[in-house]
């Protein structure tokens, strides 16, 4: 596949592949294609969701061994408005709701392996890449608090939920990277 630019994001973990992709895409011309090489399995869902949320076109993915080669086409600048989900709460806000035993769903959108090693007790694991195909597992009227490692994937997941008719969705920032409350593991 002919590409205009190559971004080496191998060895970087979320959110760095997206941060670097954003930076490179900003300086590209509309219609140009970027190849992003990553080794972070989470980049499969992250880059596609980021492209969707910004109006850029996610062309596809080629896997070569451990390397994931993502292809993105830059949209014209007026198409590319990055939306950021507005309803945000802190880790401490979520901890207060847990302590008060509020009726809610904590949705963890990290990869299954990340969830297995460390998650909030009772959190539901639906990796970002599976969210659209598993929406029926969630209650549209429930209060849903979305967590990931840093708040990036959960931002995109919150946008996806609202776009699919969920009405009470909150993104937790910064998420599991700085979670001080109880955790459990499944390994």
C-alpha positions as CSV (number, residue, x, y, z in Angstrom):
1,X,0.0,0.0,0.0
2,X,1.4,3.4,-0.9
3,X,1.6,5.7,2.1
4,X,2.7,9.3,2.4
5,X,4.2,9.1,5.9
6,X,5.3,6.4,8.3
7,X,5.0,6.7,12.1
8,X,7.0,4.2,14.3
9,X,5.0,3.7,17.5
10,X,6.4,0.3,18.3
11,X,7.0,-0.3,22.0
12,X,4.7,2.5,23.1
13,X,1.6,1.9,25.3
14,X,-1.7,3.8,25.3
15,X,-2.1,6.7,25.0
16,X,1.2,7.3,23.1
17,X,0.3,5.8,19.7
18,X,-2.7,8.1,19.5
19,X,-0.8,11.1,20.8
20,X,2.0,10.6,18.2
21,X,-0.6,9.9,15.4
22,X,-2.4,13.2,16.2
23,X,0.8,15.1,16.0
24,X,1.8,13.6,12.6
25,X,-1.7,13.9,11.1
26,X,-1.9,17.6,12.1
27,X,0.9,18.4,9.6
28,X,-0.3,16.2,6.8
29,X,-2.4,17.3,3.9
30,X,-6.0,16.2,3.3
31,X,-6.1,12.9,1.4
32,X,-2.6,11.7,2.5
33,X,-2.2,8.3,4.0
34,X,-0.3,7.6,7.3
35,X,1.0,4.2,8.2
36,X,1.3,3.7,12.0
37,X,3.4,0.8,13.1
38,X,2.5,-0.2,16.7
39,X,3.0,-3.2,19.0
40,X,0.3,-2.2,21.6
41,X,-2.6,-4.6,21.1
42,X,-4.9,-1.8,22.4
43,X,-4.0,0.3,19.3
44,X,-6.3,-2.0,17.3
45,X,-9.4,-0.4,18.8
46,X,-7.9,2.9,19.8
47,X,-6.7,4.2,16.5
48,X,-9.9,3.1,14.7
49,X,-12.1,4.8,17.3
50,X,-9.9,7.9,17.3
51,X,-10.1,8.2,13.5
52,X,-13.9,7.8,13.7
53,X,-14.2,10.5,16.4
54,X,-12.0,13.0,14.5
55,X,-13.5,12.4,11.0
56,X,-10.3,10.9,9.6
57,X,-10.7,7.6,7.6
58,X,-9.4,4.4,9.1
59,X,-8.5,2.3,6.1
60,X,-7.5,-0.9,7.8
61,X,-4.9,-3.0,9.6
62,X,-2.3,-5.4,8.5
63,X,-0.7,-7.7,11.2
64,X,2.9,-8.8,10.6
65,X,4.1,-10.8,13.6
66,X,3.9,-8.6,16.6
67,X,3.7,-5.4,14.5
68,X,0.3,-3.9,13.8
69,X,0.3,-1.6,10.7
70,X,-2.6,0.8,10.8
71,X,-3.5,2.9,7.7
72,X,-5.3,6.2,8.2
73,X,-6.3,8.8,5.6
74,X,-6.4,12.4,6.6
75,X,-9.7,14.1,6.1
76,X,-10.1,17.7,4.9
77,X,-9.5,20.0,7.9
78,X,-13.1,21.1,8.1
79,X,-14.1,17.4,8.6
80,X,-11.6,16.8,11.4
81,X,-13.0,18.2,14.6
82,X,-12.0,16.1,17.5
83,X,-14.9,15.6,19.8
84,X,-14.1,15.1,23.4
85,X,-16.7,13.7,25.8
86,X,-18.0,16.4,28.1
87,X,-19.3,14.5,31.2
88,X,-16.2,13.7,33.2
89,X,-15.6,12.7,36.8
90,X,-12.4,12.1,38.8
91,X,-11.2,8.8,40.3
92,X,-12.1,10.3,43.7
93,X,-15.7,11.0,42.5
94,X,-16.0,7.4,41.4
95,X,-14.6,6.1,44.7
96,X,-17.2,8.2,46.6
97,X,-20.0,6.7,44.6
98,X,-18.6,3.2,45.3
99,X,-18.3,4.0,49.0
100,X,-22.0,5.2,49.0
101,X,-23.0,1.9,47.2
102,X,-24.7,3.8,44.4
103,X,-26.4,1.8,41.8
104,X,-24.2,2.0,38.7
105,X,-22.2,0.1,36.2
106,X,-18.4,0.5,36.0
107,X,-17.4,-0.3,32.5
108,X,-13.7,-1.1,31.9
109,X,-12.8,-0.7,28.2
110,X,-9.2,-1.8,28.5
111,X,-7.9,-4.9,26.8
112,X,-8.8,-8.2,28.6
113,X,-5.2,-8.8,29.8
114,X,-5.1,-5.3,31.4
115,X,-8.4,-6.0,33.2
116,X,-7.3,-9.5,34.3
117,X,-4.3,-8.1,36.2
118,X,-6.0,-5.2,37.9
119,X,-9.5,-3.9,37.9
120,X,-12.1,-2.2,40.2
121,X,-14.2,-4.9,42.0
122,X,-17.4,-5.5,40.1
123,X,-16.3,-3.6,36.9
124,X,-17.7,-5.1,33.7
125,X,-14.9,-5.8,31.1
126,X,-15.8,-4.9,27.5
127,X,-12.7,-4.0,25.5
128,X,-13.1,-0.9,23.3
129,X,-12.8,-3.0,20.2
130,X,-15.8,-5.1,21.2
131,X,-18.0,-2.4,22.6
132,X,-20.3,-1.8,19.6
133,X,-20.9,-5.5,19.2
134,X,-21.7,-6.0,22.9
135,X,-23.9,-2.9,23.7
136,X,-26.8,-5.2,24.5
137,X,-24.9,-6.3,27.7
138,X,-25.4,-2.9,29.2
139,X,-28.6,-1.1,30.4
140,X,-29.3,2.1,28.4
141,X,-30.8,3.8,31.5
142,X,-28.1,2.8,34.0
143,X,-25.5,5.2,35.3
144,X,-22.4,4.0,33.5
145,X,-18.9,5.1,34.6
146,X,-16.3,4.3,31.9
147,X,-12.7,3.6,32.8
148,X,-9.5,2.8,30.9
149,X,-5.9,3.3,31.8
150,X,-5.7,7.1,31.2
151,X,-9.1,8.4,30.1
152,X,-8.5,8.3,26.3
153,X,-10.2,5.0,25.3
154,X,-12.9,5.7,27.9
155,X,-13.6,9.1,26.2
156,X,-14.1,7.3,22.9
157,X,-16.2,4.6,24.5
158,X,-18.4,7.2,26.2
159,X,-19.0,8.9,22.8
160,X,-19.9,5.5,21.3
161,X,-22.4,4.8,24.1
162,X,-24.1,8.1,23.8
163,X,-24.3,7.8,20.0
164,X,-26.1,4.5,20.6
165,X,-28.8,5.9,22.9
166,X,-27.2,5.6,26.4
167,X,-28.2,8.6,28.4
168,X,-26.2,8.5,31.7
169,X,-22.6,8.1,30.8
170,X,-19.5,9.5,32.6
171,X,-15.9,9.2,31.6
172,X,-13.5,8.7,34.6
173,X,-10.2,10.6,34.3
174,X,-7.4,9.7,34.8
175,X,-8.6,6.1,35.3
176,X,-6.7,3.0,36.3
177,X,-3.2,4.5,35.8
178,X,-3.8,6.5,39.0
179,X,-6.6,4.5,40.7
180,X,-6.0,4.4,44.5
181,X,-9.1,2.4,45.5
182,X,-9.5,-1.3,45.9
183,X,-8.7,-3.6,42.9
184,X,-8.8,-7.2,42.2
185,X,-7.3,-9.5,39.6
186,X,-8.4,-12.7,37.8
187,X,-5.0,-14.3,37.1
